[in-house]
């Protein structure tokens, strides 16, 4: 059964429960195909025959900083950055929580230091799940706090 798309604003606060990270400011970006998370120290590592991505999410915004995560390598993609230049990025699969509901998401990892939002929610995540009302913001957080 298809669910009716929920309305979200131009910016939202999201959680990445699998990573234990909560309260991430995210810009809803219908111009971006892929969602992206600010990380540093991004590298591909091998453990036995399997590949993993090692990274530090939000490291200049989090306390304690320098917490390193290792997740299974999903893929590597050429993605155009905001300046129109192609770059290779590692992609991970994880879960994002909006409106108190966990949903699967593919996220590219990139150093976004200096950007206003440490996370972007792209079209491939938004499609068929959300309608964006650019005149509103933080609808997910308001919805969750109203349920308490």
C-alpha positions in Angstrom: 0.0 0.0 0.0 1.4 3.4 -1.0 1.6 6.0 1.7 0.5 9.6 1.1 3.6 11.8 0.8 4.3 13.9 3.9 5.0 17.6 3.6 8.5 18.8 4.6 10.0 22.3 4.7 13.1 23.7 2.9 15.1 22.7 5.9 14.6 20.0 8.5 16.4 18.5 11.5 17.1 14.8 11.0 18.6 11.9 13.0 20.9 9.1 11.7 20.0 6.5 14.3 22.3 3.8 13.0 25.2 6.2 13.6 23.8 7.4 16.9 23.8 11.0 15.6 20.8 13.2 16.3 19.7 16.8 15.5 21.5 17.3 12.2 20.5 20.4 10.4 19.6 19.3 6.8 18.7 21.4 3.7 16.1 19.8 1.5 17.7 20.1 -1.9 15.6 19.1 -4.9 18.4 20.1 -7.2 20.7 17.4 -5.8 20.1 13.8 -6.9 22.0 12.2 -4.0 21.9 13.1 -0.3 25.2 14.1 1.3 26.7 14.2 4.8 29.6 16.3 5.9 32.5 14.1 6.9 36.3 14.3 7.1 39.0 11.7 7.0 37.1 9.7 4.3 38.9 6.6 3.1 38.3 3.2 1.7 39.8 0.4 3.7 39.9 -3.4 3.3 39.2 -5.9 6.0 39.9 -9.4 4.7 38.1 -9.5 1.3 35.5 -6.8 2.1 35.8 -3.1 1.5 34.6 -0.5 4.1 34.4 3.2 4.2 36.1 4.9 7.2 35.0 8.5 8.0 34.4 11.0 10.8 30.9 12.5 10.4 30.3 16.1 11.4 33.7 16.1 13.2 34.0 19.9 13.6 30.4 20.1 14.8 30.2 17.1 17.2 31.3 16.5 20.8 33.4 14.5 21.2 35.0 15.2 17.8 37.2 12.7 16.0 34.8 9.7 16.4 35.6 7.4 13.5 33.0 5.2 11.9 33.5 2.2 9.6 30.6 1.1 7.5 30.3 -1.4 4.6 31.3 0.2 1.3 28.2 0.4 -0.9 29.4 2.1 -4.1 31.5 4.9 -5.5 29.8 7.5 -7.8 30.7 10.5 -9.9 28.6 13.3 -8.5 28.5 16.9 -9.6 29.3 19.3 -6.8 27.6 22.6 -6.3 30.1 24.2 -8.7 29.2 21.7 -11.5 32.5 19.8 -11.2 32.4 16.0 -11.1 34.0 14.2 -8.2 34.1 10.6 -7.0 32.3 10.1 -3.7 31.8 7.0 -1.5 28.2 6.0 -0.9 26.9 4.4 2.3 23.5 2.9 3.1 22.0 3.9 6.4 18.8 5.0 8.0 17.5 8.6 8.4 14.7 9.5 10.8 12.1 12.2 9.9 8.7 12.6 11.6 9.9 9.9 14.1 10.0 7.3 11.3 13.2 5.6 10.2 13.7 5.3 6.4 16.5 3.8 4.4 18.8 6.4 2.6 21.9 6.4 0.4 24.3 9.1 1.5 27.4 10.3 -0.2 30.3 11.4 2.1 32.0 14.7 1.5 33.8 17.4 3.4 31.2 20.2 3.6 33.1 22.4 6.1 32.2 26.0 5.4 28.7 25.1 4.1 25.7 26.2 6.1 24.1 22.8 6.3 26.1 19.7 7.2 23.6 17.5 5.3 21.5 17.7 2.1 18.5 15.6 1.4 18.5 14.9 -2.3 15.8 14.0 -4.8 16.3 10.2 -4.8 15.5 10.1 -1.1 12.6 12.6 -1.3 10.9 11.0 -4.4 7.4 9.6 -3.6 7.9 10.1 0.1 7.8 13.9 0.6 6.4 17.1 -0.9 8.5 20.1 -0.2 6.8 23.3 0.9 9.6 26.0 0.5 7.6 28.5 2.7 8.0 26.2 5.8 10.8 24.7 7.8 11.4 22.0 10.5 8.0 20.4 10.1 9.4 17.0 11.2 10.7 18.3 14.5 7.4 20.2 15.1 5.5 17.1 14.4 7.5 14.9 16.7 7.4 17.4 19.5 3.6 17.7 19.2 3.3 13.9 19.6 5.1 14.0 23.0 
